[in-house]
Amino acid sequence: MKLAQLSVALVALIAAPASFAQDSGEKTAGTTIIGERETAVGLYLLPWQEEAPSDIDRPPAQYVPGATPIEAAQLHALTASDEANAAYRRVRTEPR
């Protein structure tokens, strides 16, 4: 009895993939999307369009500022500020 049940189960197990693999013979081109069929699906396909040139962004380029004369008072103020910042950093980074 057990041998008969085992042989039936074995035949069913071997024959099952073959029954699923049978092809109906129709070959259709396309895409099949498998998922939740209850959800709403929206897919919009638009024809190819050339991208309009953007007037917001310029093409990348090197920025070269124009040469301007340096005033002595501004130079002295800038060097004094830089020296004060360097002195402050030295004091803050000294070990105590």
C-alpha positions as CSV (number, residue, x, y, z in Angstrom):
1,M,0.0,0.0,0.0
2,K,2.7,2.5,1.0
3,L,4.7,1.5,-2.1
4,A,1.7,2.3,-4.4
5,Q,1.2,5.7,-2.7
6,L,4.9,6.5,-2.9
7,S,5.0,5.6,-6.6
8,V,1.9,7.7,-7.4
9,A,3.4,10.7,-5.5
10,L,6.7,10.2,-7.4
11,V,5.0,10.1,-10.8
12,A,2.9,13.2,-9.9
13,L,6.1,15.0,-8.8
14,I,7.9,14.2,-12.0
15,A,5.0,15.0,-14.3
16,A,4.0,18.3,-12.6
17,P,6.7,20.5,-14.1
18,A,6.1,19.0,-17.5
19,S,2.4,19.9,-17.4
20,F,3.2,23.5,-16.4
21,A,5.9,23.8,-19.1
22,Q,3.5,23.0,-22.0
23,D,3.3,25.9,-24.4
24,S,0.1,26.9,-26.1
25,G,2.0,27.5,-29.3
26,E,1.2,31.3,-29.5
27,K,4.2,33.6,-29.6
28,T,3.3,37.2,-28.8
29,A,5.7,40.1,-28.6
30,G,5.3,42.4,-25.6
31,T,5.8,42.7,-21.9
32,T,3.8,41.0,-19.1
33,I,3.8,42.8,-15.8
34,I,3.0,40.5,-12.9
35,G,2.0,42.0,-9.6
36,E,-1.0,43.1,-7.7
37,R,-3.8,43.2,-10.2
38,E,-6.1,45.1,-7.9
39,T,-4.0,48.2,-7.8
40,A,-4.6,51.1,-10.2
41,V,-1.9,51.2,-12.9
42,G,-1.0,54.3,-14.9
43,L,1.7,54.2,-17.4
44,Y,2.2,57.1,-19.8
45,L,4.5,56.7,-22.8
46,L,5.5,59.9,-24.6
47,P,7.3,60.2,-27.9
48,W,10.9,61.2,-27.8
49,Q,11.4,65.0,-27.7
50,E,14.6,66.9,-28.0
51,E,15.5,68.7,-24.9
52,A,15.1,72.5,-25.2
53,P,18.3,74.4,-24.5
54,S,18.3,75.8,-21.0
55,D,18.7,79.6,-20.7
56,I,19.1,79.3,-16.9
57,D,22.4,77.5,-16.7
58,R,25.4,78.7,-18.7
59,P,28.0,76.1,-19.9
60,P,30.8,75.6,-17.4
61,A,33.7,78.0,-17.8
62,Q,36.6,79.4,-15.8
63,Y,35.8,82.6,-14.0
64,V,38.6,85.1,-14.5
65,P,38.1,88.3,-12.6
66,G,39.4,91.4,-14.1
67,A,42.5,93.0,-12.8
68,T,41.8,95.9,-10.5
69,P,44.3,98.2,-8.8
70,I,45.0,97.4,-5.1
71,E,44.6,100.3,-2.7
72,A,47.1,100.6,0.1
73,A,44.5,101.1,2.9
74,Q,42.6,98.0,1.9
75,L,45.8,96.0,1.7
76,H,46.8,97.1,5.2
77,A,43.4,96.3,6.6
78,L,43.4,92.9,5.0
79,T,46.8,92.0,6.3
80,A,45.9,93.2,9.8
81,S,42.8,91.1,9.8
82,D,44.7,88.0,8.6
83,E,47.4,88.5,11.3
84,A,44.7,88.9,14.0
85,N,43.0,85.7,12.9
86,A,46.3,83.8,12.8
87,A,47.2,85.0,16.3
88,Y,43.7,84.0,17.6
89,R,44.1,80.5,16.1
90,R,47.6,80.1,17.6
91,V,46.2,81.0,21.1
92,R,43.3,78.6,20.7
93,T,45.4,75.7,19.6
94,E,48.1,76.0,22.2
95,P,48.2,73.2,24.7
96,R,47.4,74.4,28.2
